[in-house]
Amino acid sequence: NNYSRQIVISTSLIFQICVLLACLPALWLALNFVMSEKYLGDDFFRINTLIILLFPLHLIINFSCNILKWSFSRRPYFIINLGFALSQGGVIIFLWSVSALSPFSIFLLSLLPSIFFATLGIFCIRNWLVLPKSINKLKPLLSYAWPIGITSLLLVATPMVERILVVQWLGLEAFGKYAAAMKICVIIT
């Protein structure tokens, strides 16, 4: 029974990484469309490259946190989850304190904690991972997961579309006010 779970978890991780790698060109194009050179200046290409590098690392961090949460491994879950969030905040505070806060520096320095916590996440779930001999668990896994996946995509896409529309139609100042109002709503609820 435990080996069957390991096969499902490993198959799921391999599938998610393969889908992400297959989608990276589309993500690159989407980033080029959403974050035009007008907003990021000369660092446009380098920032997009860093964002693309962060996607697989964040997938691994999120995946490992989910496995740790579902297996009731509280200590490693909190170390990775809180440690990653605090390190990201620490990067921004550090850059702000040395007056080097820029989109490029934020993404560049965010790469280090992302690599560290992705590696730590894989280390913490290593007992749940095996090398599947076949992909026969993929079909039942996908039949169970596709409604959840579509729902998740819609939940992620809706705020992104809202933000794009606010920036395009109303400008960056209105977007700042919109973002602040949305954060207040999140805090209240």
C-alpha positions in Angstrom: 0.0 0.0 0.0 2.8 2.4 0.9 4.7 1.5 -2.4 1.5 2.2 -4.4 1.3 5.7 -2.8 5.0 6.2 -3.6 4.3 5.3 -7.3 1.3 7.7 -7.5 3.3 10.6 -5.8 6.4 10.0 -8.0 4.3 9.7 -11.2 2.5 12.9 -10.3 5.7 14.8 -9.7 7.3 13.5 -13.0 4.1 14.4 -14.9 3.9 17.9 -13.4 7.6 18.6 -14.3 7.1 17.3 -17.8 4.0 19.4 -18.4 5.8 22.4 -17.0 8.8 21.9 -19.2 6.5 21.5 -22.2 4.7 24.7 -21.3 7.8 26.8 -20.7 7.8 28.3 -24.2 4.1 29.3 -23.9 4.9 30.8 -20.4 7.8 32.7 -22.0 5.5 34.1 -24.7 2.9 35.0 -22.0 5.5 36.8 -19.9 6.6 38.7 -23.0 3.0 39.8 -23.6 2.1 40.7 -20.0 5.4 42.3 -18.9 6.3 44.5 -21.8 9.6 46.4 -22.0 7.7 49.5 -21.1 7.4 48.4 -17.5 10.7 46.7 -16.9 13.2 48.6 -19.1 16.5 47.1 -20.0 16.3 44.2 -17.7 13.3 42.8 -19.5 15.0 39.7 -21.0 17.0 38.9 -17.9 13.9 39.2 -15.6 11.8 36.9 -17.9 14.7 34.4 -17.9 14.8 34.4 -14.1 11.0 34.0 -13.8 11.2 31.0 -16.1 13.9 29.5 -14.0 11.8 30.0 -10.8 8.8 28.1 -12.2 10.2 24.6 -11.7 11.7 25.4 -8.4 8.4 26.8 -7.1 6.6 23.7 -8.4 8.9 21.5 -6.4 8.5 23.6 -3.3 4.8 23.5 -3.6 4.7 19.8 -4.3 6.9 18.9 -1.4 4.9 21.1 1.0 1.7 19.3 -0.1 3.2 15.9 0.5 4.6 17.0 3.9 1.2 18.4 4.8 -0.7 15.3 3.7 1.7 13.0 5.5 1.4 15.1 8.7 5.1 16.0 8.7 4.6 19.2 10.5 8.1 20.3 11.3 9.6 19.9 7.8 6.4 21.4 6.3 6.7 24.6 8.5 10.4 24.8 8.0 10.0 24.8 4.2 6.8 26.9 4.0 7.7 29.6 6.6 11.4 29.5 5.7 10.7 30.1 2.1 8.2 32.9 2.8 10.5 34.6 5.3 13.5 34.3 3.0 11.6 35.9 0.1 10.6 38.7 2.5 14.2 38.9 3.7 15.5 39.3 0.2 13.2 42.3 -0.4 14.1 43.9 3.0 17.8 43.4 2.4 17.6 45.0 -1.1 15.5 47.9 0.3 18.0 48.5 3.1 21.0 48.7 0.7 19.0 50.8 -1.8 19.3 48.2 -4.5 15.6 47.3 -4.9 14.8 46.6 -8.5 12.8 43.9 -10.2 15.9 42.2 -11.5 17.7 42.1 -8.1 14.5 40.8 -6.5 14.2 37.9 -8.9 18.0 37.2 -9.0 18.3 37.0 -5.2 15.0 35.0 -5.0 16.7 32.3 -7.0 19.0 31.3 -4.1 16.3 30.6 -1.5 14.2 28.9 -4.2 17.0 26.5 -5.1 17.7 25.9 -1.4 14.1 25.2 -0.4 13.4 23.1 -3.5 16.4 21.0 -2.7 15.3 20.8 1.0 11.8 19.8 -0.1 13.0 17.0 -2.3 15.2 15.8 0.6 12.3 15.9 3.0 10.0 13.8 0.7 12.7 11.5 -0.6 11.1 8.5 1.2 7.9 9.2 -0.8 9.7 9.1 -4.1 10.6 6.1 -6.2 11.4 5.7 -9.9 8.2 4.3 -11.5 8.7 1.4 -13.8 5.7 2.3 -15.9 3.1 5.1 -16.2 0.1 2.8 -15.6 -0.9 5.0 -12.6 -1.1 8.1 -14.8 -4.5 7.4 -16.4 -6.4 7.0 -13.1 -4.4 9.9 -11.6 -5.4 12.2 -14.5 -9.0 11.1 -14.5 -9.2 12.1 -10.8 -7.2 15.3 -11.1 -8.4 17.0 -14.3 -11.5 18.6 -12.8 -9.3 19.9 -9.9 -6.7 21.1 -12.4 -9.3 23.0 -14.5 -10.7 24.6 -11.4 -7.2 25.6 -10.2 -6.3 27.1 -13.6 -9.5 29.2 -13.6 -8.9 30.3 -10.0 -5.4 31.4 -11.0 -6.3 32.9 -14.3 -9.2 35.1 -13.1 -7.1 37.5 -10.9 -4.4 37.5 -13.6 -6.8 38.6 -16.2 -8.3 41.2 -13.8 -4.8 42.7 -13.2 -3.9 42.8 -16.9 -7.2 44.6 -17.7 -6.7 47.1 -14.9 -3.1 47.9 -16.0 -4.0 48.1 -19.7 -7.2 50.1 -19.3 -6.6 52.2 -16.2 -2.8 52.4 -15.8 -0.2 51.5 -13.2 -1.5 54.0 -10.6 -5.0 52.5 -10.7 -3.4 49.0 -10.5 -1.6 50.0 -7.3 -4.9 51.2 -5.7 -6.6 48.0 -7.0 -3.9 45.8 -5.5 -4.1 47.5 -2.2 -7.9 47.2 -2.1 -7.7 43.5 -3.0 -5.2 42.9 -0.2 -7.6 44.7 2.3 -10.4 42.4 1.1 -8.2 39.3 1.6 -7.2 40.4 5.1 -10.9 41.0 6.1 -12.1 37.7 4.8 
